[in-house]
Amino acid sequence: MRIFQNANFPIMQVRRRAYIVTAILFAASLGAMLLNVQQIGSWLNYGVDFRGGTLVHLKFNQPVEIDQIRAAARGAGHAGWEISEFGGPRDVVIRKEFKAEVGRTAAQDVQQALASKFPANSYTVSRTESVGAKVGDELQYRALMAILLSFAVTLIYLAIRFEWRFGVAAIAATGHDILITLGLLAIMRSEVSLGTVAAFLTIVGYSLNDTIVVFDRIRESLAKPRHGMSYMDLLNRAINETLPRTVLTASGTLVTLVSLFLFGGPVIRDFALVLILGIAIGTFSSIFVASPVLYFIEQKWPHQPTKKTQAAPSHSNRPRARTAV
């Protein structure tokens, strides 16, 4: 992008402002999760995949008011059912951790509860999904293990490819992306399903890729004479040199995801929403979180440059040998 062709933004100098933004997002996320625990009994709005229970999707012949369906369910003694629209005023999803009575299916339970206000010919049962509680617990465990394993493999790779400090900084930035995205989902009470887990794993890969591009430029700069540049200046230059690529990649991806969110239909909408939030936050962290964390680690445990990477005196006119990268 021409606007970033000669970018020279003082990213590292404003890192404390980024810390404030991150702290506000963390506080809001934690507050939303605690509020969810009080109101719905869990940190996040887990779907049937994780909680166990039954989902019944109804397709009405005419647009219907959700409040009418809730009133019918309450009148039948099912005030705890979660009833919401699914993409339009004629599609309704009912979620509840219930077991169908003996001799009846879950769909028949729903039909009986709504019979007082909605005749059977006014809607059709589009689909029914059921997951046992034990299966839901196992899925939560496996989803957590998948994310933690991806972190561990990333740390090992970066420790070998770069240095351990790069791996720690990359994991910190990716953890930042995951936690804040989860917090935003808690604020919006968006449903967390297996598709959400797939979106989070995609975010991990995208965020790490973006961060590694910056870190690779930093590694290249560390292997060359600094000519009086401080470590902070070196980080600033690496971020600015990779800024066009970061902005172009994020912009192109977000345009696609926003199109999916708006026109892709209700089935893929939650998946696209998680990716939109995660990639926006991941782009922020690759610029304002990953390198500042690396700088903090460098301040605590300074990197010891080799003789090859030490800068030669600036007044010397002797030709310098190029350092292999």
HUZIQUI-V598871 format. One record per helix or strand of 2 or more residues. SS is the DSSP state (2 for helix, 1 for strand). FROM is the first residue (numbers start at 1). LEN is the number of residues. Records with the same first field share a line. If there is no record, write none. Layout:
SS=FROM-LEN + FROM-LEN
//
This chain:
2=2-3 + 12-29 + 48-4 + 66-10 + 106-9 + 120-3 + 133-29 + 164-25 + 194-29 + 231-33 + 266-23 + 290-11 + 307-3
1=45-2 + 53-8 + 82-4 + 91-6 + 123-9 + 191-2
//
